[in-house]
Amino acid sequence: MQKSVAVLVFPRDREKGEQLSSSLSSSYRADLHTYRKGIMEDLFREYDMILALMAVGIVVRLLCPLLRDKWTDKPVVSVDSSLKTAVPVIGGHHGANDLALHLSRHLGLYPAITTATDSSGRPNLEGIASAFGAEIVNRDASRHINASFLHQDVPIVRLRGPRIVIVDEDVAVLKSGGLIAGLGARRGATADEIMSAIRSAAAEAGRDTSEVRVIATSMIKSGDPEISRAAAELGASVVYLSDDALNAQVPVTPSRASMIGLSGVAEPAVLALAQRMILPKRVYGRVTVALGE
């Protein structure tokens, strides 16, 4: 479902506001609003996100009386009147950074992203939770996890019950949903091949490609730009799993990955992250896909 965005402008900037609203139409549901006293409170309550064609200082003063915490505050992006820069003011990990990047792609604005993980090109807990369609149960863990992401890869582990789990404050607990596509790709496989394979696998499972939230594969493929491009086109995130995480699983079918010391890739990736496998691996040319949820 598309998120709703309130585009807020002063009367003199209505034409530019229409340009911003039009640029959002492919990914968001945008409505244009002209500033009046008290409108920010109304928009903060009614919309998922706010895009304000105003100086950051003005936006901050309008927002201050409304702010509560990072988990309930709506993401807000400020754009300067010359349409050169998009600044995520609050809610960077909750959609504001993505909105700024969207404006960068579609209108050429500079995305002035300041959250540490994003500006360093590193993952963050909120993004991973979103990718899995998951709820973060213990939100206070986010500061520990995101700080760790700045200098290391944080493993993702699924525990199957019945089980009692006691965690420290630096362990995040997620309740997840959505489809996970376990992916094995031979050298040279293109983004188009990967997308086609995932679409075919989803069709075989009687599911829609839009349900795929995560592409999971081996850490060996972490430098492959084709996987990243395919994930971006599908609106999914990529999780790279260590050899130990893959080899801890028992795949349903034999795999040629045994030649490189792995029990498999596509099926073990699904088994490591999903509650159940809904489609054992299928081979589509140079790409292998398994699905789980």
C-alpha positions in Angstrom: 0.0 0.0 0.0 1.3 3.4 -0.9 2.1 5.8 1.9 0.2 9.1 2.1 2.3 12.2 1.8 1.1 15.7 2.6 3.0 18.3 0.5 2.9 21.6 2.4 3.8 24.8 0.7 3.3 28.6 1.1 0.8 30.1 -1.4 3.7 31.6 -3.4 5.2 28.1 -4.0 2.0 26.3 -5.1 3.4 25.6 -8.6 6.5 24.0 -7.2 4.4 22.0 -4.8 2.5 20.6 -7.8 5.8 19.6 -9.3 6.8 17.8 -6.1 3.4 16.1 -5.8 3.6 14.9 -9.4 7.1 13.5 -8.8 5.8 11.3 -6.0 2.9 9.7 -7.8 4.8 6.6 -8.8 5.5 5.5 -5.2 3.3 7.6 -2.9 -0.2 9.1 -2.6 0.5 12.8 -2.4 -1.9 15.7 -1.6 -1.0 19.3 -1.9 -1.8 21.7 1.0 -1.3 25.4 1.4 0.1 26.6 4.7 -2.3 28.1 7.4 -1.9 28.4 11.1 -2.4 25.0 12.8 -2.2 22.9 9.7 1.0 21.0 10.7 -0.9 19.4 13.6 -3.7 18.3 11.3 -1.3 16.9 8.7 0.8 15.2 11.4 -2.4 13.4 12.5 -3.9 12.5 9.1 -0.9 11.6 6.9 1.9 9.0 7.0 4.6 11.5 6.0 5.0 15.2 5.4 7.0 17.0 2.7 7.4 20.7 3.5 8.6 23.1 0.9 10.1 25.3 3.6 13.4 26.1 5.3 14.4 23.6 7.9 14.2 26.2 10.7 10.6 26.9 9.9 9.7 23.2 9.8 11.5 22.6 13.2 9.5 25.4 14.9 6.3 24.0 13.5 7.1 20.5 14.6 8.5 21.0 18.1 5.1 21.1 19.9 4.0 17.9 18.2 7.0 15.6 18.8 6.8 12.7 21.1 9.2 9.9 20.2 10.9 8.4 17.1 8.5 5.5 16.9 5.3 7.5 16.7 6.4 10.8 15.1 5.6 11.0 11.4 8.6 11.3 9.0 9.1 14.8 7.7 11.3 16.1 4.9 12.1 19.7 4.2 12.8 21.0 0.7 14.3 24.4 -0.1 12.4 26.8 -2.3 14.9 26.4 -5.2 14.3 22.6 -5.3 17.9 21.8 -4.8 18.0 19.9 -1.5 15.8 17.4 0.4 16.5 17.2 4.1 15.0 14.4 6.3 14.2 16.4 9.5 12.8 13.5 11.6 12.0 9.9 10.9 15.0 9.2 8.7 14.9 5.4 9.4 11.1 5.4 9.2 10.7 6.7 5.6 12.1 10.2 5.5 15.4 9.0 4.0 13.6 7.0 1.4 11.5 10.0 0.5 14.6 12.2 0.1 16.2 9.5 -2.1 13.0 9.3 -4.2 13.2 13.1 -4.8 16.9 12.7 -5.7 16.1 10.1 -8.4 13.1 11.8 -9.9 13.9 15.5 -9.5 17.7 15.5 -9.0 17.5 17.0 -5.5 20.5 16.4 -3.2 19.4 14.0 -0.4 21.0 15.5 2.8 20.8 12.3 4.8 22.4 12.6 8.3 21.5 9.3 10.0 24.8 7.5 10.7 24.0 4.1 9.2 22.5 5.5 6.0 25.2 8.1 5.4 27.8 5.4 5.8 26.0 3.0 3.4 25.3 0.6 6.3 22.1 -1.3 7.2 19.9 -0.3 10.1 17.5 -2.2 12.3 14.4 -0.2 11.3 15.2 -0.9 7.6 15.6 -4.6 8.2 12.4 -4.8 10.2 10.6 -3.0 7.3 12.1 -5.5 4.9 10.8 -8.4 6.8 7.4 -6.7 7.4 8.3 -7.1 11.0 7.5 -5.3 14.3 10.4 -4.5 16.6 9.3 -5.9 20.0 12.1 -4.3 22.1 12.6 -0.9 20.5 15.3 0.2 22.9 17.7 -2.3 21.3 17.7 -0.1 18.1 20.5 2.2 19.4 22.8 -0.7 20.2 22.1 -2.5 16.9 22.5 0.5 14.7 25.7 1.6 16.5 27.1 -2.0 15.9 26.1 -1.8 12.2 28.5 1.1 11.8 31.5 -1.2 12.2 30.3 -4.8 11.8 27.7 -7.1 10.2 25.1 -8.0 12.8 23.8 -11.6 12.3 20.1 -12.3 11.8 19.0 -15.5 13.5 15.5 -17.1 13.6 14.6 -19.2 16.7 11.8 -21.7 16.4 9.6 -22.6 19.3 8.3 -23.6 21.6 11.2 -21.9 23.3 11.9 -19.4 26.1 14.4 -16.7 25.1 16.1 -14.3 27.4 17.9 -11.4 25.6 20.2 -8.6 26.6 19.5 -5.0 25.7 21.7 -5.2 22.6 19.5 -8.0 21.0 16.6 -6.9 18.9 13.5 -9.1 18.7 11.3 -9.0 15.5 7.9 -10.4 14.7 8.0 -10.9 11.0 5.8 -11.5 7.9 6.1 -11.4 4.1 7.9 -13.7 1.7 11.6 -14.5 1.8 13.3 -15.5 -1.5 16.4 -17.7 -1.0 18.6 -17.0 -4.0 21.5 -18.8 -5.6 23.0 -17.1 -8.7 25.8 -18.3 -10.9 28.5 -15.9 -11.9 27.3 -13.5 -14.6 23.5 -13.8 -13.8 21.9 -10.4 -14.5 19.3 -8.5 -12.5 16.7 -9.3 -15.2 17.4 -13.0 -14.9 17.1 -12.8 -11.1 13.8 -10.8 -11.2 12.4 -13.2 -13.8 13.4 -16.2 -11.6 11.8 -14.8 -8.5 8.6 -13.9 -10.5 8.4 -17.5 -11.8 9.0 -19.0 -8.3 6.2 -16.7 -6.9 3.9 -17.8 -9.6 4.6 -21.5 -9.0 3.8 -20.9 -5.3 0.6 -19.1 -6.2 1.8 -15.9 -4.6 2.5 -12.4 -5.9 5.9 -10.9 -6.4 5.0 -7.9 -4.4 4.9 -10.1 -1.3 8.6 -10.7 -1.5 10.2 -8.6 1.2 13.7 -10.1 1.5 16.1 -11.7 -0.9 18.5 -13.9 1.2 21.7 -15.3 -0.2 25.3 -16.2 0.6 27.8 -13.6 1.9 29.9 -14.7 -1.1 27.5 -12.7 -3.3 27.7 -9.5 -1.2 29.6 -7.6 -3.9 27.3 -8.5 -6.7 25.5 -5.3 -8.0 23.0 -7.3 -10.1 21.4 -8.8 -6.9 21.2 -5.3 -5.4 19.7 -3.9 -8.6 17.1 -6.8 -8.8 16.2 -6.2 -5.1 15.7 -2.5 -5.7 13.5 -3.2 -8.8 11.4 -5.6 -6.7 11.2 -3.3 -3.7 12.9 -5.9 -1.5 16.0 -5.8 0.8 19.0 -8.2 0.6 20.3 -10.2 3.5 23.7 -11.9 3.1 24.1 -15.0 5.3 27.4 -16.4 6.6 28.7 -19.9 5.7 27.9 -21.0 9.3 24.3 -19.7 9.1 23.7 -21.6 5.8 25.5 -24.8 6.9 23.4 -24.9 10.1 20.4 -25.8 7.9 19.5 -29.1 6.3 18.3 -28.4 2.7 15.4 -30.4 1.2 17.3 -31.1 -2.0 21.0 -31.7 -2.8 23.0 -28.7 -4.0 26.0 -28.1 -6.2 27.1 -25.5 -3.5 28.7 -28.5 -1.7 31.6 -27.9 -4.1 32.4 -24.7 -2.3 31.8 -26.0 1.2 28.1 -25.1 1.6 25.1 -27.3 2.3 23.3 -25.1 -0.2 22.3 -21.5 -0.7 18.6 -21.0 -1.8 17.0 -23.5 0.5 19.3 -22.9 3.6 18.8 -19.2 3.2 15.0 -19.7 3.5 15.3 -22.1 6.3 17.6 -19.8 8.3 15.1 -16.9 8.2 11.6 -18.1 7.4 9.1 -19.9 9.6 8.4 -22.4 6.8 9.4 -23.2 3.3 6.5 -22.8 0.8 8.5 -23.6 -2.4 11.6 -25.8 -2.5 14.3 -24.6 -4.8 13.6 -24.2 -8.5 16.3 -23.7 -11.1 15.7 -21.0 -13.8 18.8 -21.0 -16.0 21.6 -19.4 -14.0 19.4 -18.6 -11.0 18.0 -20.8 -8.2 15.1 -19.7 -6.0 13.4 -21.1 -3.0 10.5 -19.3 -1.1 9.5 -19.2 2.5 7.4 -17.1 4.9 
